[in-house]
Amino acid sequence: MKAINANANSALEELHLDNITVKKNFIALLEEFMKNKPAFKLTYGTSTHNSSKRGSLASSHGNDDNDPVRRVKNDLLTALKTFLLEKRLRAVDLFNCLDKDKTQSVSPDEMFIGLKKLNVPLTDLQLKKLIRILDKDGDGEIDYGEFAAVNDI
């Protein structure tokens, strides 16, 4: 990030550091860089940062740092919760929007397509992981009870 900051004429528009945990000083450098390049997009760990969307810092979950599976789960759920807060939506409202056929459950495909259309700031891979996390009973459908897990973060 220091090298990118030092090169004001950089043509770099995106940088993907998926599955790489960053430190807080990296975030400070990123925010400084984004003042001059607001359209810059960066993914790292399980978060996406750009000028209008802020994900969560992967290393900010304390004891979860030693458990990468739990950290990924928390980061993805936190990113969805942050999105809901930024859009001033309740989880139930988003779920009802995704549940087009009003069956009280959403298929993984419906969830993926709906979250993509709403521009949830996660990559396709992250969305697929999030959907697997939300389907707690593994029945291939996400019901509201499972989706409401986002409120527990």
Backbone as JSON Lines, residues from 0, in Angstrom:
{"i":0,"aa":"M","n":[0.84,-1.19,0.0],"ca":[0.0,0.0,0.0],"c":[0.88,1.25,0.0]}
{"i":1,"aa":"K","n":[2.02,1.18,0.67],"ca":[2.94,2.32,0.67],"c":[3.42,2.63,-0.75]}
{"i":2,"aa":"A","n":[3.75,1.59,-1.52],"ca":[4.23,1.78,-2.89],"c":[3.13,2.37,-3.77]}
{"i":3,"aa":"I","n":[1.92,1.91,-3.58],"ca":[0.8,2.44,-4.36],"c":[0.57,3.91,-4.01]}
{"i":4,"aa":"N","n":[0.62,4.23,-2.73],"ca":[0.45,5.62,-2.29],"c":[1.53,6.53,-2.86]}
{"i":5,"aa":"A","n":[2.75,6.0,-2.98],"ca":[3.87,6.8,-3.46],"c":[3.78,7.09,-4.95]}
{"i":6,"aa":"N","n":[2.97,6.34,-5.67],"ca":[2.85,6.52,-7.11],"c":[1.5,7.16,-7.44]}
{"i":7,"aa":"A","n":[1.47,8.48,-7.39],"ca":[0.23,9.23,-7.62],"c":[-0.33,9.02,-9.02]}
{"i":8,"aa":"N","n":[0.5,8.66,-9.97],"ca":[0.05,8.47,-11.35],"c":[-0.32,7.03,-11.67]}
{"i":9,"aa":"S","n":[-0.45,6.21,-10.67],"ca":[-0.78,4.8,-10.88],"c":[-2.11,4.66,-11.62]}
{"i":10,"aa":"A","n":[-2.15,3.75,-12.58],"ca":[-3.38,3.46,-13.32],"c":[-4.18,2.36,-12.64]}
{"i":11,"aa":"L","n":[-3.72,1.89,-11.51],"ca":[-4.36,0.81,-10.79],"c":[-5.78,1.21,-10.37]}
{"i":12,"aa":"E","n":[-6.75,0.39,-10.74],"ca":[-8.14,0.65,-10.39],"c":[-8.69,-0.36,-9.41]}
{"i":13,"aa":"E","n":[-8.14,-1.57,-9.42],"ca":[-8.59,-2.65,-8.53],"c":[-7.39,-3.43,-8.04]}
{"i":14,"aa":"L","n":[-7.51,-3.94,-6.83],"ca":[-6.5,-4.81,-6.27],"c":[-7.21,-5.86,-5.44]}
{"i":15,"aa":"H","n":[-6.93,-7.15,-5.71],"ca":[-7.58,-8.24,-5.0],"c":[-6.56,-9.0,-4.17]}
{"i":16,"aa":"L","n":[-6.72,-8.91,-2.87],"ca":[-5.86,-9.6,-1.92],"c":[-6.72,-10.58,-1.1]}
{"i":17,"aa":"D","n":[-7.58,-11.31,-1.8],"ca":[-8.5,-12.24,-1.12],"c":[-7.71,-13.22,-0.27]}
{"i":18,"aa":"N","n":[-8.28,-13.55,0.87],"ca":[-7.7,-14.47,1.84],"c":[-6.4,-13.96,2.45]}
{"i":19,"aa":"I","n":[-6.18,-12.66,2.39],"ca":[-5.02,-12.06,3.04],"c":[-5.53,-11.11,4.12]}
{"i":20,"aa":"T","n":[-5.12,-11.36,5.34],"ca":[-5.5,-10.5,6.45],"c":[-4.55,-9.32,6.5]}
{"i":21,"aa":"V","n":[-5.09,-8.13,6.72],"ca":[-4.27,-6.93,6.75],"c":[-4.31,-6.3,8.14]}
{"i":22,"aa":"K","n":[-3.34,-5.49,8.42],"ca":[-3.23,-4.8,9.71],"c":[-3.91,-3.43,9.63]}
{"i":23,"aa":"K","n":[-4.11,-2.83,10.78],"ca":[-4.79,-1.54,10.84],"c":[-4.02,-0.44,10.1]}
{"i":24,"aa":"N","n":[-2.69,-0.49,10.1],"ca":[-1.93,0.55,9.4],"c":[-2.17,0.46,7.89]}
{"i":25,"aa":"F","n":[-2.46,-0.73,7.39],"ca":[-2.81,-0.89,5.97],"c":[-4.09,-0.12,5.67]}
{"i":26,"aa":"I","n":[-5.06,-0.21,6.55],"ca":[-6.34,0.49,6.35],"c":[-6.12,2.0,6.33]}
{"i":27,"aa":"A","n":[-5.25,2.49,7.2],"ca":[-4.96,3.93,7.22],"c":[-4.34,4.36,5.89]}
{"i":28,"aa":"L","n":[-3.42,3.56,5.36],"ca":[-2.81,3.87,4.06],"c":[-3.85,3.79,2.95]}
{"i":29,"aa":"L","n":[-4.72,2.81,3.01],"ca":[-5.77,2.66,2.01],"c":[-6.69,3.87,2.01]}
{"i":30,"aa":"E","n":[-7.11,4.3,3.18],"ca":[-8.01,5.46,3.26],"c":[-7.35,6.71,2.73]}
{"i":31,"aa":"E","n":[-6.07,6.88,3.0],"ca":[-5.32,8.03,2.47],"c":[-5.3,7.98,0.94]}
{"i":32,"aa":"F","n":[-5.01,6.82,0.4],"ca":[-4.96,6.64,-1.05],"c":[-6.33,6.92,-1.68]}
{"i":33,"aa":"M","n":[-7.39,6.47,-1.03],"ca":[-8.72,6.61,-1.6],"c":[-9.23,8.05,-1.6]}
{"i":34,"aa":"K","n":[-8.59,8.92,-0.84],"ca":[-8.95,10.33,-0.9],"c":[-8.68,10.89,-2.3]}
{"i":35,"aa":"N","n":[-7.61,10.41,-2.91],"ca":[-7.23,10.87,-4.25],"c":[-7.78,9.98,-5.36]}
{"i":36,"aa":"K","n":[-8.16,8.76,-5.04],"ca":[-8.67,7.8,-6.02],"c":[-9.97,7.19,-5.47]}
{"i":37,"aa":"P","n":[-11.06,7.94,-5.43],"ca":[-12.28,7.44,-4.81],"c":[-12.91,6.24,-5.51]}
{"i":38,"aa":"A","n":[-12.59,6.0,-6.76],"ca":[-13.18,4.86,-7.48],"c":[-12.38,3.58,-7.29]}
{"i":39,"aa":"F","n":[-11.23,3.66,-6.63],"ca":[-10.38,2.49,-6.41],"c":[-11.14,1.43,-5.61]}
{"i":40,"aa":"K","n":[-10.97,0.19,-6.01],"ca":[-11.65,-0.92,-5.34],"c":[-10.61,-1.92,-4.88]}
{"i":41,"aa":"L","n":[-10.73,-2.35,-3.62],"ca":[-9.79,-3.29,-3.05],"c":[-10.57,-4.38,-2.33]}
{"i":42,"aa":"T","n":[-10.2,-5.63,-2.56],"ca":[-10.73,-6.72,-1.75],"c":[-9.56,-7.34,-1.01]}
{"i":43,"aa":"Y","n":[-9.81,-7.67,0.26],"ca":[-8.8,-8.35,1.06],"c":[-9.52,-9.16,2.12]}
{"i":44,"aa":"G","n":[-8.88,-10.18,2.59],"ca":[-9.54,-11.02,3.59],"c":[-10.88,-11.45,3.02]}
{"i":45,"aa":"T","n":[-11.95,-10.98,3.64],"ca":[-13.29,-11.26,3.12],"c":[-14.08,-9.97,2.99]}
{"i":46,"aa":"S","n":[-13.39,-8.83,2.82],"ca":[-14.05,-7.54,2.78],"c":[-13.8,-6.84,1.47]}
{"i":47,"aa":"T","n":[-14.72,-5.98,1.09],"ca":[-14.55,-5.17,-0.09],"c":[-14.6,-3.71,0.33]}
{"i":48,"aa":"H","n":[-13.63,-2.92,-0.16],"ca":[-13.6,-1.49,0.14],"c":[-13.63,-0.71,-1.16]}
{"i":49,"aa":"N","n":[-14.5,0.26,-1.21],"ca":[-14.44,1.25,-2.27],"c":[-14.96,2.55,-1.71]}
{"i":50,"aa":"S","n":[-15.12,3.54,-2.53],"ca":[-15.41,4.87,-1.99],"c":[-16.74,4.94,-1.26]}
{"i":51,"aa":"S","n":[-17.72,4.1,-1.61],"ca":[-19.02,4.22,-0.97],"c":[-19.36,3.06,-0.05]}
{"i":52,"aa":"K","n":[-18.55,2.01,-0.06],"ca":[-18.88,0.84,0.75],"c":[-17.68,0.44,1.57]}
{"i":53,"aa":"R","n":[-17.87,0.28,2.84],"ca":[-16.8,-0.13,3.73],"c":[-17.15,-1.48,4.34]}
{"i":54,"aa":"G","n":[-16.28,-2.45,4.15],"ca":[-16.47,-3.75,4.77],"c":[-15.84,-3.74,6.16]}
{"i":55,"aa":"S","n":[-15.7,-4.9,6.73],"ca":[-15.11,-4.99,8.05],"c":[-13.64,-5.4,7.94]}
{"i":56,"aa":"L","n":[-12.86,-4.99,8.89],"ca":[-11.45,-5.36,8.93],"c":[-11.34,-6.78,9.45]}
{"i":57,"aa":"A","n":[-10.72,-7.65,8.69],"ca":[-10.67,-9.07,9.04],"c":[-9.98,-9.29,10.38]}
{"i":58,"aa":"S","n":[-9.04,-8.45,10.74],"ca":[-8.32,-8.68,11.99],"c":[-8.98,-8.02,13.19]}
{"i":59,"aa":"S","n":[-10.17,-7.51,13.06],"ca":[-10.79,-6.78,14.16],"c":[-11.68,-7.65,15.04]}
{"i":60,"aa":"H","n":[-11.67,-8.96,14.83],"ca":[-12.57,-9.81,15.59],"c":[-11.91,-10.49,16.78]}
{"i":61,"aa":"G","n":[-10.81,-9.95,17.24],"ca":[-10.19,-10.42,18.47],"c":[-9.84,-11.89,18.44]}
{"i":62,"aa":"N","n":[-10.48,-12.68,19.28],"ca":[-10.15,-14.09,19.42],"c":[-10.39,-14.9,18.15]}
{"i":63,"aa":"D","n":[-11.17,-14.41,17.22],"ca":[-11.44,-15.14,16.0],"c":[-10.24,-15.17,15.07]}
{"i":64,"aa":"D","n":[-9.2,-14.39,15.35],"ca":[-8.01,-14.38,14.5],"c":[-7.36,-15.75,14.42]}
{"i":65,"aa":"N","n":[-7.5,-16.54,15.48],"ca":[-6.89,-17.85,15.5],"c":[-7.75,-18.91,14.83]}
{"i":66,"aa":"D","n":[-8.96,-18.58,14.46],"ca":[-9.88,-19.52,13.82],"c":[-10.32,-18.93,12.49]}
{"i":67,"aa":"P","n":[-9.61,-19.26,11.39],"ca":[-9.92,-18.64,10.11],"c":[-11.33,-18.91,9.62]}
{"i":68,"aa":"V","n":[-11.89,-20.07,9.91],"ca":[-13.25,-20.38,9.48],"c":[-14.25,-19.47,10.18]}
{"i":69,"aa":"R","n":[-14.08,-19.31,11.48],"ca":[-14.97,-18.43,12.24],"c":[-14.8,-16.97,11.81]}
{"i":70,"aa":"R","n":[-13.54,-16.59,11.53],"ca":[-13.27,-15.21,11.11],"c":[-13.97,-14.92,9.79]}
{"i":71,"aa":"V","n":[-13.88,-15.85,8.82],"ca":[-14.53,-15.66,7.52],"c":[-16.04,-15.55,7.73]}
{"i":72,"aa":"K","n":[-16.59,-16.45,8.53],"ca":[-18.04,-16.41,8.8],"c":[-18.45,-15.06,9.39]}
{"i":73,"aa":"N","n":[-17.72,-14.62,10.42],"ca":[-18.04,-13.34,11.05],"c":[-17.88,-12.17,10.09]}
{"i":74,"aa":"D","n":[-16.82,-12.19,9.29],"ca":[-16.59,-11.1,8.34],"c":[-17.7,-11.01,7.3]}
{"i":75,"aa":"L","n":[-18.13,-12.16,6.79],"ca":[-19.19,-12.15,5.78],"c":[-20.52,-11.69,6.38]}
{"i":76,"aa":"L","n":[-20.86,-12.2,7.55],"ca":[-22.1,-11.77,8.2],"c":[-22.04,-10.29,8.57]}
{"i":77,"aa":"T","n":[-20.86,-9.83,9.01],"ca":[-20.69,-8.42,9.35],"c":[-20.83,-7.54,8.11]}
{"i":78,"aa":"A","n":[-20.28,-8.0,6.99],"ca":[-20.4,-7.23,5.74],"c":[-21.86,-7.1,5.34]}
{"i":79,"aa":"L","n":[-22.63,-8.18,5.48],"ca":[-24.06,-8.12,5.14],"c":[-24.79,-7.2,6.11]}
{"i":80,"aa":"K","n":[-24.48,-7.31,7.39],"ca":[-25.13,-6.44,8.38],"c":[-24.79,-4.97,8.13]}
{"i":81,"aa":"T","n":[-23.54,-4.7,7.8],"ca":[-23.13,-3.32,7.49],"c":[-23.9,-2.8,6.29]}
{"i":82,"aa":"F","n":[-24.04,-3.64,5.27],"ca":[-24.82,-3.27,4.09],"c":[-26.26,-2.92,4.48]}
{"i":83,"aa":"L","n":[-26.87,-3.75,5.32],"ca":[-28.25,-3.49,5.77],"c":[-28.33,-2.16,6.51]}
{"i":84,"aa":"L","n":[-27.37,-1.91,7.38],"ca":[-27.36,-0.65,8.13],"c":[-27.2,0.55,7.21]}
{"i":85,"aa":"E","n":[-26.28,0.45,6.24],"ca":[-26.05,1.55,5.3],"c":[-27.28,1.84,4.45]}
{"i":86,"aa":"K","n":[-28.01,0.79,4.1],"ca":[-29.22,0.94,3.28],"c":[-30.47,1.16,4.11]}
{"i":87,"aa":"R","n":[-30.29,1.17,5.43],"ca":[-31.4,1.36,6.37],"c":[-32.49,0.31,6.15]}
{"i":88,"aa":"L","n":[-32.05,-0.92,6.0],"ca":[-32.95,-2.05,5.81],"c":[-32.89,-2.96,7.03]}
{"i":89,"aa":"R","n":[-34.02,-3.59,7.33],"ca":[-34.02,-4.65,8.33],"c":[-33.8,-5.96,7.59]}
{"i":90,"aa":"A","n":[-33.24,-6.94,8.29],"ca":[-33.01,-8.25,7.69],"c":[-34.31,-8.81,7.13]}
{"i":91,"aa":"V","n":[-35.42,-8.65,7.85],"ca":[-36.7,-9.18,7.39],"c":[-37.13,-8.52,6.09]}
{"i":92,"aa":"D","n":[-36.85,-7.23,5.94],"ca":[-37.22,-6.53,4.69],"c":[-36.42,-7.06,3.51]}
{"i":93,"aa":"L","n":[-35.12,-7.26,3.72],"ca":[-34.29,-7.79,2.65],"c":[-34.73,-9.21,2.3]}
{"i":94,"aa":"F","n":[-34.97,-10.02,3.32],"ca":[-35.4,-11.39,3.08],"c":[-36.71,-11.41,2.28]}
{"i":95,"aa":"N","n":[-37.68,-10.6,2.67],"ca":[-38.96,-10.56,1.95],"c":[-38.78,-10.1,0.51]}
{"i":96,"aa":"C","n":[-37.84,-9.21,0.27],"ca":[-37.53,-8.76,-1.09],"c":[-36.97,-9.92,-1.92]}
{"i":97,"aa":"L","n":[-36.15,-10.77,-1.31],"ca":[-35.55,-11.89,-2.01],"c":[-36.52,-13.05,-2.18]}
{"i":98,"aa":"D","n":[-37.49,-13.17,-1.29],"ca":[-38.47,-14.26,-1.32],"c":[-39.62,-13.9,-2.27]}
{"i":99,"aa":"K","n":[-39.33,-13.94,-3.56],"ca":[-40.29,-13.51,-4.58],"c":[-41.57,-14.34,-4.57]}
{"i":100,"aa":"D","n":[-41.46,-15.65,-4.34],"ca":[-42.63,-16.52,-4.39],"c":[-43.33,-16.66,-3.03]}
{"i":101,"aa":"K","n":[-42.85,-15.94,-2.04],"ca":[-43.44,-15.88,-0.69],"c":[-43.6,-17.25,-0.05]}
{"i":102,"aa":"T","n":[-42.58,-18.1,-0.2],"ca":[-42.6,-19.44,0.39],"c":[-41.93,-19.48,1.76]}
{"i":103,"aa":"Q","n":[-41.47,-18.34,2.23],"ca":[-40.75,-18.22,3.5],"c":[-39.38,-18.89,3.46]}
{"i":104,"aa":"S","n":[-38.9,-19.16,2.25],"ca":[-37.53,-19.64,2.09],"c":[-37.02,-19.17,0.73]}
{"i":105,"aa":"V","n":[-35.7,-19.08,0.64],"ca":[-35.06,-18.58,-0.58],"c":[-34.02,-19.6,-1.01]}
{"i":106,"aa":"S","n":[-34.01,-19.94,-2.29],"ca":[-33.0,-20.86,-2.79],"c":[-31.65,-20.14,-2.86]}
{"i":107,"aa":"P","n":[-30.56,-20.9,-2.87],"ca":[-29.25,-20.26,-3.0],"c":[-29.14,-19.4,-4.26]}
{"i":108,"aa":"D","n":[-29.73,-19.86,-5.37],"ca":[-29.68,-19.06,-6.61],"c":[-30.45,-17.76,-6.46]}
{"i":109,"aa":"E","n":[-31.65,-17.81,-5.87],"ca":[-32.43,-16.59,-5.64],"c":[-31.65,-15.62,-4.75]}
{"i":110,"aa":"M","n":[-31.04,-16.16,-3.7],"ca":[-30.27,-15.32,-2.77],"c":[-29.1,-14.68,-3.5]}
{"i":111,"aa":"F","n":[-28.34,-15.47,-4.25],"ca":[-27.17,-14.97,-4.96],"c":[-27.57,-13.87,-5.95]}
{"i":112,"aa":"I","n":[-28.56,-14.15,-6.78],"ca":[-28.99,-13.17,-7.79],"c":[-29.52,-11.91,-7.13]}
{"i":113,"aa":"G","n":[-30.32,-12.08,-6.08],"ca":[-30.88,-10.91,-5.38],"c":[-29.82,-10.05,-4.73]}
{"i":114,"aa":"L","n":[-28.85,-10.68,-4.06],"ca":[-27.8,-9.9,-3.4],"c":[-26.89,-9.22,-4.42]}
{"i":115,"aa":"K","n":[-26.66,-9.87,-5.56],"ca":[-25.88,-9.24,-6.64],"c":[-26.61,-8.01,-7.18]}
{"i":116,"aa":"K","n":[-27.92,-8.14,-7.43],"ca":[-28.7,-7.02,-7.96],"c":[-28.72,-5.84,-7.0]}
{"i":117,"aa":"L","n":[-28.67,-6.13,-5.71],"ca":[-28.68,-5.08,-4.71],"c":[-27.29,-4.49,-4.46]}
{"i":118,"aa":"N","n":[-26.28,-5.03,-5.16],"ca":[-24.9,-4.54,-5.04],"c":[-24.33,-4.69,-3.64]}
{"i":119,"aa":"V","n":[-24.62,-5.83,-3.0],"ca":[-23.98,-6.11,-1.72],"c":[-22.48,-6.19,-2.0]}
{"i":120,"aa":"P","n":[-21.66,-5.48,-1.23],"ca":[-20.23,-5.35,-1.54],"c":[-19.41,-6.59,-1.22]}
{"i":121,"aa":"L","n":[-19.73,-7.7,-1.87],"ca":[-18.99,-8.94,-1.73],"c":[-18.73,-9.51,-3.12]}
{"i":122,"aa":"T","n":[-17.63,-10.22,-3.25],"ca":[-17.33,-10.87,-4.52],"c":[-18.28,-12.06,-4.7]}
{"i":123,"aa":"D","n":[-18.31,-12.62,-5.91],"ca":[-19.15,-13.79,-6.16],"c":[-18.78,-14.93,-5.22]}
{"i":124,"aa":"L","n":[-17.5,-15.17,-5.04],"ca":[-17.05,-16.23,-4.15],"c":[-17.51,-15.97,-2.72]}
{"i":125,"aa":"Q","n":[-17.39,-14.73,-2.28],"ca":[-17.82,-14.38,-0.93],"c":[-19.32,-14.56,-0.76]}
{"i":126,"aa":"L","n":[-20.09,-14.18,-1.79],"ca":[-21.55,-14.37,-1.72],"c":[-21.89,-15.85,-1.6]}
{"i":127,"aa":"K","n":[-21.22,-16.69,-2.36],"ca":[-21.48,-18.13,-2.3],"c":[-21.14,-18.69,-0.93]}
{"i":128,"aa":"K","n":[-20.03,-18.22,-0.34],"ca":[-19.67,-18.66,1.02],"c":[-20.72,-18.19,2.02]}
{"i":129,"aa":"L","n":[-21.16,-16.94,1.88],"ca":[-22.18,-16.39,2.77],"c":[-23.46,-17.22,2.71]}
{"i":130,"aa":"I","n":[-23.86,-17.59,1.52],"ca":[-25.09,-18.37,1.35],"c":[-24.94,-19.74,2.01]}
{"i":131,"aa":"R","n":[-23.77,-20.37,1.87],"ca":[-23.54,-21.66,2.55],"c":[-23.59,-21.49,4.07]}
{"i":132,"aa":"I","n":[-23.06,-20.37,4.56],"ca":[-23.09,-20.1,6.0],"c":[-24.52,-19.91,6.48]}
{"i":133,"aa":"L","n":[-25.32,-19.19,5.69],"ca":[-26.69,-18.92,6.09],"c":[-27.57,-20.17,6.09]}
{"i":134,"aa":"D","n":[-27.27,-21.12,5.23],"ca":[-28.05,-22.37,5.16],"c":[-27.56,-23.31,6.26]}
{"i":135,"aa":"K","n":[-27.89,-22.98,7.5],"ca":[-27.37,-23.7,8.67],"c":[-27.74,-25.17,8.69]}
{"i":136,"aa":"D","n":[-28.95,-25.51,8.26],"ca":[-29.37,-26.91,8.32],"c":[-29.0,-27.69,7.06]}
{"i":137,"aa":"G","n":[-28.42,-27.0,6.07],"ca":[-27.94,-27.67,4.87],"c":[-29.0,-28.26,3.98]}
{"i":138,"aa":"D","n":[-30.23,-27.74,4.07],"ca":[-31.32,-28.29,3.26],"c":[-31.42,-27.67,1.86]}
{"i":139,"aa":"G","n":[-30.5,-26.77,1.52],"ca":[-30.51,-26.16,0.2],"c":[-31.44,-24.97,0.08]}
{"i":140,"aa":"E","n":[-32.02,-24.53,1.17],"ca":[-32.9,-23.36,1.21],"c":[-32.5,-22.52,2.43]}
{"i":141,"aa":"I","n":[-32.67,-21.22,2.31],"ca":[-32.43,-20.33,3.45],"c":[-33.78,-19.81,3.89]}
{"i":142,"aa":"D","n":[-34.19,-20.16,5.11],"ca":[-35.45,-19.62,5.62],"c":[-35.13,-18.38,6.45]}
{"i":143,"aa":"Y","n":[-36.17,-17.66,6.86],"ca":[-35.91,-16.41,7.57],"c":[-35.15,-16.65,8.86]}
{"i":144,"aa":"G","n":[-35.45,-17.72,9.57],"ca":[-34.74,-18.02,10.81],"c":[-33.24,-18.12,10.59]}
{"i":145,"aa":"E","n":[-32.86,-18.76,9.49],"ca":[-31.44,-18.87,9.17],"c":[-30.87,-17.51,8.75]}
{"i":146,"aa":"F","n":[-31.63,-16.79,7.95],"ca":[-31.17,-15.49,7.44],"c":[-31.01,-14.49,8.58]}
{"i":147,"aa":"A","n":[-31.84,-14.62,9.61],"ca":[-31.8,-13.68,10.73],"c":[-30.5,-13.77,11.52]}
{"i":148,"aa":"A","n":[-29.65,-14.77,11.22],"ca":[-28.35,-14.88,11.9],"c":[-27.53,-13.62,11.75]}
{"i":149,"aa":"V","n":[-27.79,-12.85,10.7],"ca":[-27.06,-11.61,10.48],"c":[-27.31,-10.64,11.64]}
{"i":150,"aa":"N","n":[-28.45,-10.75,12.29],"ca":[-28.76,-9.87,13.42],"c":[-27.95,-10.2,14.67]}
{"i":151,"aa":"D","n":[-27.36,-11.4,14.69],"ca":[-26.61,-11.84,15.87],"c":[-25.19,-11.31,15.91]}
{"i":152,"aa":"I","n":[-24.74,-10.65,14.86],"ca":[-23.38,-10.12,14.8],"c":[-23.3,-8.81,15.54]}
